[in-house]
Amino acid sequence: MTDLLLWLHIGFAIFTLGPVVAVTMSTPRFIRARNVDVLRYLHKTTRIYAIASVGVFLFGVLVGLEYLGRPYLTVSMTLFIVAAVLLAVVERDQRAALRALTSEDPQDDAKVQTGRIATLSGLITVLWMVVLVLMVWGNP
C-alpha cells in the first residue's frame, strides 16, 4: 500500500505542480499583451491544477505518517502550505487582472497584478524546489 501511495504522491507532484508552475509563470506575459481569452484559460487552468495539487499533500502525508515528527517533513509540509496560500493569491490576482482588462477604464492595465503574479509564481517555484530537495535528501 505504501508503494501505491508513493506512486500517487509522485504522480500528483509531476502532473499538477509542473503545469500550475508553467501556467502561473506565463500569466504576466498575456496580461501585458492584454490577451483576455488566453488569460481566462490560464486562470481556469490555475484553479483546476491548484485544487488537484492538494493530492500531492494528501498522499505525501499518507506516505509519511510514520515520519511526521522528523524535521525535514515538518519543514516540507509547512513550505508546501505556504506555497499553496501564495498560489491562492496568484489565482486572486489573475481574477483581478481579468476584471481590469475587461473593464471600460483604459487606465487600468493590470500592472500591479502582473508584477505580483510574476514575483509570487517565482517564489512558489522556489518553495516547491526546496520541498523537492528536502524530500530527496532528507528522506531516510
N, CA, C and O atoms as CSV, one atom per row, in Angstrom:
chain,resi,resn,atom,element,x,y,z
A,1,MET,N,N,0.820,-1.198,0.000
A,1,MET,CA,C,0.000,0.000,0.000
A,1,MET,C,C,0.860,1.257,0.000
A,1,MET,O,O,0.519,2.253,-0.637
A,2,THR,N,N,1.982,1.202,0.722
A,2,THR,CA,C,2.873,2.347,0.776
A,2,THR,C,C,3.421,2.682,-0.610
A,2,THR,O,O,3.549,3.852,-0.970
A,3,ASP,N,N,3.745,1.642,-1.386
A,3,ASP,CA,C,4.258,1.887,-2.742
A,3,ASP,C,C,3.214,2.578,-3.613
A,3,ASP,O,O,3.552,3.476,-4.384
A,4,LEU,N,N,1.962,2.175,-3.503
A,4,LEU,CA,C,0.891,2.809,-4.270
A,4,LEU,C,C,0.736,4.278,-3.867
A,4,LEU,O,O,0.602,5.152,-4.723
A,5,LEU,N,N,0.756,4.534,-2.582
A,5,LEU,CA,C,0.641,5.918,-2.103
A,5,LEU,C,C,1.823,6.764,-2.572
A,5,LEU,O,O,1.655,7.927,-2.938
A,6,LEU,N,N,3.010,6.177,-2.560
A,6,LEU,CA,C,4.192,6.897,-3.032
A,6,LEU,C,C,4.071,7.209,-4.523
A,6,LEU,O,O,4.395,8.317,-4.952
A,7,TRP,N,N,3.612,6.252,-5.307
A,7,TRP,CA,C,3.404,6.485,-6.738
A,7,TRP,C,C,2.366,7.580,-6.972
A,7,TRP,O,O,2.541,8.432,-7.844
A,8,LEU,N,N,1.299,7.555,-6.202
A,8,LEU,CA,C,0.280,8.601,-6.334
A,8,LEU,C,C,0.831,9.965,-5.937
A,8,LEU,O,O,0.546,10.972,-6.585
A,9,HIS,N,N,1.616,9.988,-4.875
A,9,HIS,CA,C,2.242,11.242,-4.422
A,9,HIS,C,C,3.145,11.810,-5.522
A,9,HIS,O,O,3.050,12.990,-5.857
A,10,ILE,N,N,4.002,10.983,-6.069
A,10,ILE,CA,C,4.918,11.431,-7.116
A,10,ILE,C,C,4.152,11.798,-8.387
A,10,ILE,O,O,4.461,12.800,-9.033
A,11,GLY,N,N,3.165,10.996,-8.741
A,11,GLY,CA,C,2.358,11.291,-9.925
A,11,GLY,C,C,1.624,12.615,-9.815
A,11,GLY,O,O,1.617,13.411,-10.754
A,12,PHE,N,N,1.011,12.845,-8.672
A,12,PHE,CA,C,0.325,14.123,-8.466
A,12,PHE,C,C,1.321,15.282,-8.507
A,12,PHE,O,O,1.015,16.343,-9.051
A,13,ALA,N,N,2.500,15.085,-7.940
A,13,ALA,CA,C,3.503,16.151,-7.961
A,13,ALA,C,C,3.911,16.493,-9.389
A,13,ALA,O,O,4.021,17.666,-9.746
A,14,ILE,N,N,4.134,15.472,-10.198
A,14,ILE,CA,C,4.562,15.711,-11.578
A,14,ILE,C,C,3.447,16.342,-12.409
A,14,ILE,O,O,3.668,17.318,-13.125
A,15,PHE,N,N,2.247,15.772,-12.303
A,15,PHE,CA,C,1.171,16.178,-13.209
A,15,PHE,C,C,0.322,17.350,-12.709
A,15,PHE,O,O,-0.573,17.801,-13.425
A,16,THR,N,N,0.579,17.849,-11.507
A,16,THR,CA,C,-0.151,19.045,-11.063
A,16,THR,C,C,0.781,20.225,-10.807
A,16,THR,O,O,0.484,21.345,-11.222
A,17,LEU,N,N,1.899,19.993,-10.133
A,17,LEU,CA,C,2.769,21.115,-9.792
A,17,LEU,C,C,3.481,21.681,-11.015
A,17,LEU,O,O,3.625,22.896,-11.147
A,18,GLY,N,N,3.921,20.810,-11.901
A,18,GLY,CA,C,4.581,21.286,-13.125
A,18,GLY,C,C,3.673,22.180,-13.962
A,18,GLY,O,O,4.062,23.297,-14.305
A,19,PRO,N,N,2.474,21.714,-14.295
A,19,PRO,CA,C,1.584,22.573,-15.092
A,19,PRO,C,C,1.178,23.866,-14.395
A,19,PRO,O,O,1.096,24.910,-15.042
A,20,VAL,N,N,0.923,23.819,-13.089
A,20,VAL,CA,C,0.500,25.047,-12.417
A,20,VAL,C,C,1.649,26.057,-12.373
A,20,VAL,O,O,1.408,27.263,-12.428
A,21,VAL,N,N,2.871,25.590,-12.276
A,21,VAL,CA,C,4.023,26.499,-12.332
A,21,VAL,C,C,4.119,27.127,-13.726
A,21,VAL,O,O,4.312,28.336,-13.851
A,22,ALA,N,N,3.986,26.313,-14.765
A,22,ALA,CA,C,4.069,26.827,-16.138
A,22,ALA,C,C,2.968,27.850,-16.413
A,22,ALA,O,O,3.211,28.876,-17.048
A,23,VAL,N,N,1.773,27.568,-15.940
A,23,VAL,CA,C,0.637,28.459,-16.183
A,23,VAL,C,C,0.814,29.785,-15.454
A,23,VAL,O,O,0.620,30.851,-16.038
A,24,THR,N,N,1.181,29.720,-14.188
A,24,THR,CA,C,1.312,30.973,-13.431
A,24,THR,C,C,2.503,31.792,-13.909
A,24,THR,O,O,2.448,33.022,-13.899
A,25,MET,N,N,3.571,31.134,-14.326
A,25,MET,CA,C,4.740,31.871,-14.810
A,25,MET,C,C,4.464,32.548,-16.152
A,25,MET,O,O,5.073,33.573,-16.455
A,26,SER,N,N,3.567,32.001,-16.955
A,26,SER,CA,C,3.276,32.602,-18.257
A,26,SER,C,C,2.154,33.641,-18.197
A,26,SER,O,O,1.938,34.368,-19.167
A,27,THR,N,N,1.453,33.717,-17.095
A,27,THR,CA,C,0.333,34.659,-16.975
A,27,THR,C,C,0.737,36.120,-17.201
A,27,THR,O,O,0.042,36.818,-17.939
A,28,PRO,N,N,1.834,36.619,-16.599
A,28,PRO,CA,C,2.171,38.035,-16.809
A,28,PRO,C,C,2.363,38.422,-18.278
A,28,PRO,O,O,2.022,39.534,-18.680
A,29,ARG,N,N,2.901,37.512,-19.065
A,29,ARG,CA,C,3.107,37.794,-20.485
A,29,ARG,C,C,1.781,38.099,-21.181
A,29,ARG,O,O,1.701,39.005,-22.011
A,30,PHE,N,N,0.748,37.340,-20.839
A,30,PHE,CA,C,-0.544,37.530,-21.500
A,30,PHE,C,C,-1.337,38.689,-20.900
A,30,PHE,O,O,-2.232,39.233,-21.546
A,31,ILE,N,N,-1.009,39.066,-19.665
A,31,ILE,CA,C,-1.602,40.289,-19.114
A,31,ILE,C,C,-1.032,41.496,-19.860
A,31,ILE,O,O,-1.767,42.396,-20.267
A,32,ARG,N,N,0.291,41.495,-20.030
A,32,ARG,CA,C,0.917,42.609,-20.762
A,32,ARG,C,C,0.413,42.686,-22.201
A,32,ARG,O,O,0.267,43.779,-22.748
A,33,ALA,N,N,0.149,41.537,-22.814
A,33,ALA,CA,C,-0.361,41.510,-24.190
A,33,ALA,C,C,-1.860,41.824,-24.248
A,33,ALA,O,O,-2.429,41.987,-25.327
A,34,ARG,N,N,-2.480,41.906,-23.087
A,34,ARG,CA,C,-3.926,42.183,-22.969
A,34,ARG,C,C,-4.761,41.122,-23.704
A,34,ARG,O,O,-5.797,41.427,-24.296
A,35,ASN,N,N,-4.294,39.892,-23.652
A,35,ASN,CA,C,-4.991,38.782,-24.304
A,35,ASN,C,C,-5.949,38.148,-23.295
A,35,ASN,O,O,-5.576,37.245,-22.546
A,36,VAL,N,N,-7.168,38.631,-23.289
A,36,VAL,CA,C,-8.148,38.231,-22.288
A,36,VAL,C,C,-8.563,36.767,-22.460
A,36,VAL,O,O,-8.788,36.072,-21.469
A,37,ASP,N,N,-8.665,36.295,-23.693
A,37,ASP,CA,C,-9.080,34.905,-23.911
A,37,ASP,C,C,-8.069,33.922,-23.335
A,37,ASP,O,O,-8.444,32.969,-22.652
A,38,VAL,N,N,-6.801,34.149,-23.606
A,38,VAL,CA,C,-5.767,33.266,-23.053
A,38,VAL,C,C,-5.711,33.416,-21.537
A,38,VAL,O,O,-5.523,32.432,-20.820
A,39,LEU,N,N,-5.871,34.636,-21.051
A,39,LEU,CA,C,-5.849,34.870,-19.609
A,39,LEU,C,C,-6.980,34.124,-18.904
A,39,LEU,O,O,-6.781,33.588,-17.814
A,40,ARG,N,N,-8.153,34.085,-19.511
A,40,ARG,CA,C,-9.265,33.297,-18.940
A,40,ARG,C,C,-8.890,31.820,-18.853
A,40,ARG,O,O,-9.140,31.161,-17.844
A,41,TYR,N,N,-8.286,31.313,-19.926
A,41,TYR,CA,C,-7.854,29.917,-19.944
A,41,TYR,C,C,-6.805,29.651,-18.858
A,41,TYR,O,O,-6.881,28.644,-18.156
A,42,LEU,N,N,-5.833,30.547,-18.723
A,42,LEU,CA,C,-4.788,30.371,-17.709
A,42,LEU,C,C,-5.373,30.421,-16.299
A,42,LEU,O,O,-4.947,29.673,-15.419
A,43,HIS,N,N,-6.343,31.296,-16.088
A,43,HIS,CA,C,-6.984,31.389,-14.775
A,43,HIS,C,C,-7.730,30.102,-14.445
A,43,HIS,O,O,-7.624,29.581,-13.334
A,44,LYS,N,N,-8.479,29.597,-15.409
A,44,LYS,CA,C,-9.223,28.347,-15.195
A,44,LYS,C,C,-8.253,27.183,-14.945
A,44,LYS,O,O,-8.483,26.352,-14.066
A,45,THR,N,N,-7.186,27.138,-15.716
A,45,THR,CA,C,-6.194,26.070,-15.558
A,45,THR,C,C,-5.507,26.159,-14.198
A,45,THR,O,O,-5.252,25.137,-13.561
A,46,THR,N,N,-5.210,27.373,-13.756
A,46,THR,CA,C,-4.600,27.556,-12.441
A,46,THR,C,C,-5.507,27.009,-11.353
A,46,THR,O,O,-5.048,26.302,-10.456
A,47,ARG,N,N,-6.792,27.333,-11.426
A,47,ARG,CA,C,-7.736,26.838,-10.410
A,47,ARG,C,C,-7.797,25.321,-10.392
A,47,ARG,O,O,-7.754,24.707,-9.325
A,48,ILE,N,N,-7.896,24.717,-11.560
A,48,ILE,CA,C,-8.022,23.256,-11.642
A,48,ILE,C,C,-6.785,22.568,-11.073
A,48,ILE,O,O,-6.897,21.659,-10.250
A,49,TYR,N,N,-5.602,23.005,-11.514
A,49,TYR,CA,C,-4.378,22.351,-11.055
A,49,TYR,C,C,-4.051,22.684,-9.602
A,49,TYR,O,O,-3.448,21.869,-8.904
A,50,ALA,N,N,-4.437,23.861,-9.143
A,50,ALA,CA,C,-4.211,24.203,-7.733
A,50,ALA,C,C,-5.042,23.293,-6.835
A,50,ALA,O,O,-4.558,22.815,-5.809
A,51,ILE,N,N,-6.281,23.057,-7.222
A,51,ILE,CA,C,-7.132,22.155,-6.442
A,51,ILE,C,C,-6.579,20.731,-6.499
A,51,ILE,O,O,-6.547,20.033,-5.486
A,52,ALA,N,N,-6.146,20.305,-7.680
A,52,ALA,CA,C,-5.599,18.950,-7.816
A,52,ALA,C,C,-4.289,18.779,-7.054
A,52,ALA,O,O,-3.949,17.667,-6.649
A,53,SER,N,N,-3.553,19.870,-6.856
A,53,SER,CA,C,-2.276,19.758,-6.146
A,53,SER,C,C,-2.451,19.401,-4.677
A,53,SER,O,O,-1.487,19.016,-4.016
A,54,VAL,N,N,-3.655,19.522,-4.166
A,54,VAL,CA,C,-3.930,19.081,-2.791
A,54,VAL,C,C,-3.629,17.580,-2.666
A,54,VAL,O,O,-3.278,17.099,-1.589
A,55,GLY,N,N,-3.771,16.851,-3.774
A,55,GLY,CA,C,-3.446,15.428,-3.781
A,55,GLY,C,C,-1.993,15.158,-3.450
A,55,GLY,O,O,-1.675,14.152,-2.816
A,56,VAL,N,N,-1.106,16.048,-3.875
A,56,VAL,CA,C,0.324,15.890,-3.549
A,56,VAL,C,C,0.487,15.891,-2.034
A,56,VAL,O,O,1.155,15.025,-1.468
A,57,PHE,N,N,-0.126,16.864,-1.394
A,57,PHE,CA,C,-0.017,16.982,0.061
A,57,PHE,C,C,-0.674,15.791,0.753
A,57,PHE,O,O,-0.096,15.200,1.664
A,58,LEU,N,N,-1.874,15.446,0.319
A,58,LEU,CA,C,-2.622,14.352,0.934
A,58,LEU,C,C,-1.867,13.034,0.856
A,58,LEU,O,O,-1.685,12.358,1.869
A,59,PHE,N,N,-1.426,12.666,-0.345
A,59,PHE,CA,C,-0.711,11.397,-0.488
A,59,PHE,C,C,0.660,11.455,0.175
A,59,PHE,O,O,1.161,10.432,0.643
A,60,GLY,N,N,1.274,12.636,0.221
A,60,GLY,CA,C,2.543,12.772,0.933
A,60,GLY,C,C,2.395,12.522,2.420
A,60,GLY,O,O,3.230,11.859,3.035
A,61,VAL,N,N,1.318,13.060,2.998
A,61,VAL,CA,C,1.060,12.831,4.427
A,61,VAL,C,C,0.792,11.352,4.674
A,61,VAL,O,O,1.298,10.786,5.643
A,62,LEU,N,N,0.009,10.726,3.813
A,62,LEU,CA,C,-0.304,9.306,3.995
A,62,LEU,C,C,0.945,8.435,3.876
A,62,LEU,O,O,1.084,7.452,4.603
A,63,VAL,N,N,1.852,8.786,2.967
A,63,VAL,CA,C,3.089,8.020,2.827
A,63,VAL,C,C,3.983,8.214,4.048
A,63,VAL,O,O,4.611,7.268,4.523
A,64,GLY,N,N,4.037,9.451,4.553
A,64,GLY,CA,C,4.974,9.757,5.624
A,64,GLY,C,C,4.395,9.745,7.021
A,64,GLY,O,O,4.958,10.372,7.918
A,65,LEU,N,N,3.291,9.053,7.238
A,65,LEU,CA,C,2.659,9.037,8.560
A,65,LEU,C,C,3.629,8.659,9.679
A,65,LEU,O,O,3.582,9.244,10.761
A,66,GLU,N,N,4.484,7.711,9.432
A,66,GLU,CA,C,5.390,7.267,10.489
A,66,GLU,C,C,6.564,8.222,10.696
A,66,GLU,O,O,7.292,8.106,11.681
A,67,TYR,N,N,6.751,9.172,9.762
A,67,TYR,CA,C,7.875,10.115,9.864
A,67,TYR,C,C,7.434,11.536,10.199
A,67,TYR,O,O,8.243,12.458,10.100
A,68,LEU,N,N,6.193,11.741,10.587
A,68,LEU,CA,C,5.657,13.091,10.749
A,68,LEU,C,C,6.419,13.945,11.753
A,68,LEU,O,O,6.352,15.172,11.674
A,69,GLY,N,N,7.125,13.355,12.675
A,69,GLY,CA,C,7.877,14.135,13.651
A,69,GLY,C,C,9.242,14.580,13.167
A,69,GLY,O,O,9.912,15.361,13.843
A,70,ARG,N,N,9.667,14.103,12.015
A,70,ARG,CA,C,11.000,14.436,11.514
A,70,ARG,C,C,11.029,15.856,10.959
A,70,ARG,O,O,10.087,16.288,10.295
A,71,PRO,N,N,12.113,16.576,11.234
A,71,PRO,CA,C,12.183,17.988,10.826
A,71,PRO,C,C,12.035,18.212,9.318
A,71,PRO,O,O,11.364,19.157,8.902
A,72,TYR,N,N,12.655,17.353,8.489
A,72,TYR,CA,C,12.584,17.574,7.046
A,72,TYR,C,C,11.142,17.509,6.555
A,72,TYR,O,O,10.763,18.237,5.637
A,73,LEU,N,N,10.342,16.642,7.161
A,73,LEU,CA,C,8.951,16.503,6.730
A,73,LEU,C,C,8.106,17.664,7.248
A,73,LEU,O,O,7.221,18.150,6.543
A,74,THR,N,N,8.369,18.102,8.453
A,74,THR,CA,C,7.643,19.243,9.004
A,74,THR,C,C,7.924,20.501,8.189
A,74,THR,O,O,7.007,21.254,7.863
A,75,VAL,N,N,9.186,20.723,7.865
A,75,VAL,CA,C,9.556,21.892,7.059
A,75,VAL,C,C,8.942,21.794,5.666
A,75,VAL,O,O,8.433,22.781,5.136
A,76,SER,N,N,8.990,20.603,5.077
A,76,SER,CA,C,8.421,20.412,3.740
A,76,SER,C,C,6.924,20.685,3.718
A,76,SER,O,O,6.418,21.350,2.815
A,77,MET,N,N,6.231,20.172,4.705
A,77,MET,CA,C,4.781,20.384,4.764
A,77,MET,C,C,4.454,21.860,4.967
A,77,MET,O,O,3.517,22.383,4.363
A,78,THR,N,N,5.215,22.518,5.805
A,78,THR,CA,C,4.993,23.947,6.047
A,78,THR,C,C,5.234,24.751,4.773
A,78,THR,O,O,4.438,25.624,4.426
A,79,LEU,N,N,6.329,24.459,4.078
A,79,LEU,CA,C,6.624,25.177,2.834
A,79,LEU,C,C,5.566,24.909,1.767
A,79,LEU,O,O,5.215,25.805,0.999
A,80,PHE,N,N,5.061,23.684,1.718
A,80,PHE,CA,C,4.019,23.368,0.747
A,80,PHE,C,C,2.753,24.166,1.047
A,80,PHE,O,O,2.106,24.672,0.130
A,81,ILE,N,N,2.407,24.278,2.302
A,81,ILE,CA,C,1.211,25.051,2.682
A,81,ILE,C,C,1.412,26.531,2.353
A,81,ILE,O,O,0.491,27.187,1.865
A,82,VAL,N,N,2.594,27.053,2.612
A,82,VAL,CA,C,2.888,28.453,2.268
A,82,VAL,C,C,2.761,28.646,0.755
A,82,VAL,O,O,2.169,29.625,0.301
A,83,ALA,N,N,3.315,27.715,-0.021
A,83,ALA,CA,C,3.212,27.806,-1.481
A,83,ALA,C,C,1.759,27.734,-1.936
A,83,ALA,O,O,1.369,28.436,-2.870
A,84,ALA,N,N,0.957,26.898,-1.291
A,84,ALA,CA,C,-0.458,26.789,-1.654
A,84,ALA,C,C,-1.210,28.081,-1.361
A,84,ALA,O,O,-2.070,28.492,-2.141
A,85,VAL,N,N,-0.891,28.719,-0.246
A,85,VAL,CA,C,-1.526,30.006,0.080
A,85,VAL,C,C,-1.113,31.062,-0.941
A,85,VAL,O,O,-1.948,31.848,-1.391
A,86,LEU,N,N,0.158,31.087,-1.307
A,86,LEU,CA,C,0.619,32.030,-2.325
A,86,LEU,C,C,-0.042,31.748,-3.674
A,86,LEU,O,O,-0.329,32.673,-4.435
A,87,LEU,N,N,-0.279,30.489,-3.962
A,87,LEU,CA,C,-0.971,30.125,-5.196
A,87,LEU,C,C,-2.402,30.657,-5.193
A,87,LEU,O,O,-2.921,31.063,-6.233
A,88,ALA,N,N,-3.026,30.654,-4.039
A,88,ALA,CA,C,-4.375,31.235,-3.926
A,88,ALA,C,C,-4.324,32.739,-4.178
A,88,ALA,O,O,-5.246,33.298,-4.772
A,89,VAL,N,N,-3.263,33.394,-3.735
A,89,VAL,CA,C,-3.111,34.826,-4.000
A,89,VAL,C,C,-2.908,35.068,-5.500
A,89,VAL,O,O,-3.459,36.020,-6.055
A,90,VAL,N,N,-2.128,34.220,-6.149
A,90,VAL,CA,C,-1.923,34.337,-7.599
A,90,VAL,C,C,-3.247,34.166,-8.335
A,90,VAL,O,O,-3.541,34.909,-9.271
A,91,GLU,N,N,-4.034,33.199,-7.917
A,91,GLU,CA,C,-5.340,32.975,-8.556
A,91,GLU,C,C,-6.224,34.208,-8.389
A,91,GLU,O,O,-6.910,34.613,-9.328
A,92,ARG,N,N,-6.212,34.798,-7.210
A,92,ARG,CA,C,-6.990,36.014,-6.956
A,92,ARG,C,C,-6.513,37.154,-7.843
A,92,ARG,O,O,-7.323,37.910,-8.378
A,93,ASP,N,N,-5.190,37.279,-8.000
A,93,ASP,CA,C,-4.647,38.338,-8.850
A,93,ASP,C,C,-4.967,38.103,-10.320
A,93,ASP,O,O,-5.181,39.061,-11.064
A,94,GLN,N,N,-5.001,36.852,-10.748
A,94,GLN,CA,C,-5.412,36.560,-12.119
A,94,GLN,C,C,-6.855,37.020,-12.346
A,94,GLN,O,O,-7.184,37.605,-13.379
A,95,ARG,N,N,-7.695,36.744,-11.365
A,95,ARG,CA,C,-9.100,37.164,-11.453
A,95,ARG,C,C,-9.197,38.692,-11.520
A,95,ARG,O,O,-9.969,39.238,-12.307
A,96,ALA,N,N,-8.403,39.375,-10.683
A,96,ALA,CA,C,-8.405,40.842,-10.681
A,96,ALA,C,C,-7.885,41.393,-12.008
A,96,ALA,O,O,-8.403,42.392,-12.507
A,97,ALA,N,N,-6.880,40.758,-12.576
A,97,ALA,CA,C,-6.358,41.194,-13.870
A,97,ALA,C,C,-7.405,41.020,-14.966
A,97,ALA,O,O,-7.543,41.868,-15.848
A,98,LEU,N,N,-8.134,39.919,-14.899
A,98,LEU,CA,C,-9.222,39.714,-15.866
A,98,LEU,C,C,-10.266,40.816,-15.748
A,98,LEU,O,O,-10.725,41.363,-16.751
A,99,ARG,N,N,-10.635,41.133,-14.517
A,99,ARG,CA,C,-11.609,42.213,-14.304
A,99,ARG,C,C,-11.082,43.538,-14.835
A,99,ARG,O,O,-11.814,44.297,-15.470
A,100,ALA,N,N,-9.811,43.810,-14.574
A,100,ALA,CA,C,-9.217,45.077,-15.009
A,100,ALA,C,C,-9.152,45.174,-16.530
A,100,ALA,O,O,-9.434,46.225,-17.105
A,101,LEU,N,N,-8.782,44.085,-17.168
A,101,LEU,CA,C,-8.644,44.121,-18.627
A,101,LEU,C,C,-9.982,44.133,-19.351
A,101,LEU,O,O,-10.053,44.554,-20.506
A,102,THR,N,N,-11.029,43.684,-18.703
A,102,THR,CA,C,-12.349,43.702,-19.341
A,102,THR,C,C,-13.180,44.905,-18.929
A,102,THR,O,O,-14.318,45.059,-19.374
A,103,SER,N,N,-12.623,45.753,-18.086
A,103,SER,CA,C,-13.365,46.947,-17.645
A,103,SER,C,C,-13.294,48.025,-18.726
A,103,SER,O,O,-12.493,47.948,-19.657
A,104,GLU,N,N,-14.138,49.012,-18.577
A,104,GLU,CA,C,-14.202,50.118,-19.529
A,104,GLU,C,C,-13.118,51.168,-19.279
A,104,GLU,O,O,-12.858,52.006,-20.142
A,105,ASP,N,N,-12.489,51.128,-18.110
A,105,ASP,CA,C,-11.492,52.131,-17.738
A,105,ASP,C,C,-10.166,51.851,-18.461
A,105,ASP,O,O,-9.532,50.831,-18.193
A,106,PRO,N,N,-9.736,52.732,-19.368
A,106,PRO,CA,C,-8.490,52.487,-20.105
A,106,PRO,C,C,-7.240,52.655,-19.232
A,106,PRO,O,O,-6.158,52.211,-19.617
A,107,GLN,N,N,-7.376,53.283,-18.075
A,107,GLN,CA,C,-6.238,53.488,-17.180
A,107,GLN,C,C,-5.834,52.205,-16.453
A,107,GLN,O,O,-4.683,52.059,-16.043
A,108,ASP,N,N,-6.768,51.287,-16.294
A,108,ASP,CA,C,-6.492,50.071,-15.531
A,108,ASP,C,C,-5.897,49.016,-16.462
A,108,ASP,O,O,-6.614,48.367,-17.224
A,109,ASP,N,N,-4.578,48.856,-16.388
A,109,ASP,CA,C,-3.903,47.924,-17.288
A,109,ASP,C,C,-3.351,46.695,-16.570
A,109,ASP,O,O,-2.589,45.928,-17.158
A,110,ALA,N,N,-3.723,46.502,-15.317
A,110,ALA,CA,C,-3.370,45.322,-14.519
A,110,ALA,C,C,-1.861,45.208,-14.270
A,110,ALA,O,O,-1.346,44.102,-14.105
A,111,LYS,N,N,-1.149,46.342,-14.241
A,111,LYS,CA,C,0.298,46.290,-13.980
A,111,LYS,C,C,0.614,45.785,-12.587
A,111,LYS,O,O,1.599,45.073,-12.389
A,112,VAL,N,N,-0.214,46.148,-11.623
A,112,VAL,CA,C,0.021,45.694,-10.250
A,112,VAL,C,C,-0.057,44.167,-10.189
A,112,VAL,O,O,0.795,43.517,-9.585
A,113,GLN,N,N,-1.076,43.612,-10.814
A,113,GLN,CA,C,-1.234,42.158,-10.800
A,113,GLN,C,C,-0.103,41.475,-11.562
A,113,GLN,O,O,0.341,40.395,-11.172
A,114,THR,N,N,0.361,42.089,-12.635
A,114,THR,CA,C,1.438,41.486,-13.428
A,114,THR,C,C,2.688,41.289,-12.577
A,114,THR,O,O,3.269,40.203,-12.559
A,115,GLY,N,N,3.093,42.324,-11.885
A,115,GLY,CA,C,4.297,42.225,-11.053
A,115,GLY,C,C,4.142,41.259,-9.899
A,115,GLY,O,O,5.051,40.485,-9.596
A,116,ARG,N,N,2.981,41.307,-9.253
A,116,ARG,CA,C,2.761,40.426,-8.105
A,116,ARG,C,C,2.682,38.962,-8.548
A,116,ARG,O,O,3.230,38.084,-7.882
A,117,ILE,N,N,2.005,38.699,-9.662
A,117,ILE,CA,C,1.910,37.315,-10.158
A,117,ILE,C,C,3.293,36.796,-10.533
A,117,ILE,O,O,3.633,35.658,-10.209
A,118,ALA,N,N,4.085,37.606,-11.202
A,118,ALA,CA,C,5.436,37.177,-11.583
A,118,ALA,C,C,6.278,36.869,-10.350
A,118,ALA,O,O,6.969,35.851,-10.303
A,119,THR,N,N,6.220,37.737,-9.364
A,119,THR,CA,C,7.002,37.548,-8.145
A,119,THR,C,C,6.553,36.314,-7.374
A,119,THR,O,O,7.370,35.481,-6.979
A,120,LEU,N,N,5.254,36.209,-7.167
A,120,LEU,CA,C,4.742,35.090,-6.365
A,120,LEU,C,C,4.900,33.753,-7.071
A,120,LEU,O,O,5.187,32.747,-6.422
A,121,SER,N,N,4.721,33.720,-8.381
A,121,SER,CA,C,4.889,32.438,-9.074
A,121,SER,C,C,6.347,31.992,-9.034
A,121,SER,O,O,6.620,30.795,-8.941
A,122,GLY,N,N,7.284,32.930,-9.103
A,122,GLY,CA,C,8.690,32.570,-8.946
A,122,GLY,C,C,8.988,32.064,-7.542
A,122,GLY,O,O,9.733,31.098,-7.371
A,123,LEU,N,N,8.407,32.713,-6.540
A,123,LEU,CA,C,8.594,32.283,-5.151
A,123,LEU,C,C,7.980,30.903,-4.911
A,123,LEU,O,O,8.572,30.069,-4.225
A,124,ILE,N,N,6.811,30.667,-5.468
A,124,ILE,CA,C,6.164,29.355,-5.348
A,124,ILE,C,C,7.059,28.273,-5.937
A,124,ILE,O,O,7.216,27.201,-5.352
A,125,THR,N,N,7.639,28.553,-7.085
A,125,THR,CA,C,8.531,27.587,-7.735
A,125,THR,C,C,9.735,27.286,-6.851
A,125,THR,O,O,10.122,26.127,-6.702
A,126,VAL,N,N,10.321,28.307,-6.273
A,126,VAL,CA,C,11.479,28.106,-5.378
A,126,VAL,C,C,11.074,27.283,-4.160
A,126,VAL,O,O,11.806,26.383,-3.748
A,127,LEU,N,N,9.916,27.586,-3.584
A,127,LEU,CA,C,9.460,26.825,-2.410
A,127,LEU,C,C,9.286,25.354,-2.753
A,127,LEU,O,O,9.699,24.485,-1.986
A,128,TRP,N,N,8.680,25.069,-3.899
A,128,TRP,CA,C,8.477,23.666,-4.278
A,128,TRP,C,C,9.795,22.974,-4.615
A,128,TRP,O,O,9.925,21.766,-4.419
A,129,MET,N,N,10.771,23.725,-5.118
A,129,MET,CA,C,12.087,23.131,-5.356
A,129,MET,C,C,12.776,22.804,-4.025
A,129,MET,O,O,13.443,21.777,-3.905
A,130,VAL,N,N,12.613,23.672,-3.036
A,130,VAL,CA,C,13.173,23.387,-1.700
A,130,VAL,C,C,12.512,22.142,-1.113
A,130,VAL,O,O,13.183,21.302,-0.515
A,131,VAL,N,N,11.202,22.026,-1.284
A,131,VAL,CA,C,10.492,20.830,-0.814
A,131,VAL,C,C,11.044,19.590,-1.511
A,131,VAL,O,O,11.254,18.558,-0.873
A,132,LEU,N,N,11.277,19.690,-2.813
A,132,LEU,CA,C,11.844,18.551,-3.554
A,132,LEU,C,C,13.206,18.160,-2.994
A,132,LEU,O,O,13.480,16.978,-2.789
A,133,VAL,N,N,14.049,19.139,-2.747
A,133,VAL,CA,C,15.378,18.849,-2.178
A,133,VAL,C,C,15.244,18.191,-0.815
A,133,VAL,O,O,15.956,17.232,-0.519
A,134,LEU,N,N,14.337,18.697,0.020
A,134,LEU,CA,C,14.134,18.087,1.334
A,134,LEU,C,C,13.616,16.651,1.222
A,134,LEU,O,O,14.006,15.784,2.005
A,135,MET,N,N,12.753,16.407,0.263
A,135,MET,CA,C,12.212,15.049,0.103
A,135,MET,C,C,13.288,14.075,-0.381
A,135,MET,O,O,13.301,12.914,0.028
A,136,VAL,N,N,14.174,14.534,-1.234
A,136,VAL,CA,C,15.213,13.641,-1.776
A,136,VAL,C,C,16.332,13.407,-0.757
A,136,VAL,O,O,16.727,12.265,-0.524
A,137,TRP,N,N,16.842,14.481,-0.152
A,137,TRP,CA,C,17.991,14.335,0.738
A,137,TRP,C,C,17.614,14.204,2.205
A,137,TRP,O,O,18.443,13.777,3.007
A,138,GLY,N,N,16.419,14.550,2.572
A,138,GLY,CA,C,16.022,14.423,3.970
A,138,GLY,C,C,15.408,13.094,4.295
A,138,GLY,O,O,15.343,12.707,5.462
A,139,ASN,N,N,14.952,12.381,3.281
A,139,ASN,CA,C,14.282,11.109,3.459
A,139,ASN,C,C,15.285,10.029,3.849
A,139,ASN,O,O,16.322,9.884,3.201
A,140,PRO,N,N,14.987,9.272,4.902
A,140,PRO,CA,C,15.926,8.238,5.359
A,140,PRO,C,C,16.030,7.073,4.395
A,140,PRO,O,O,16.779,6.129,4.645
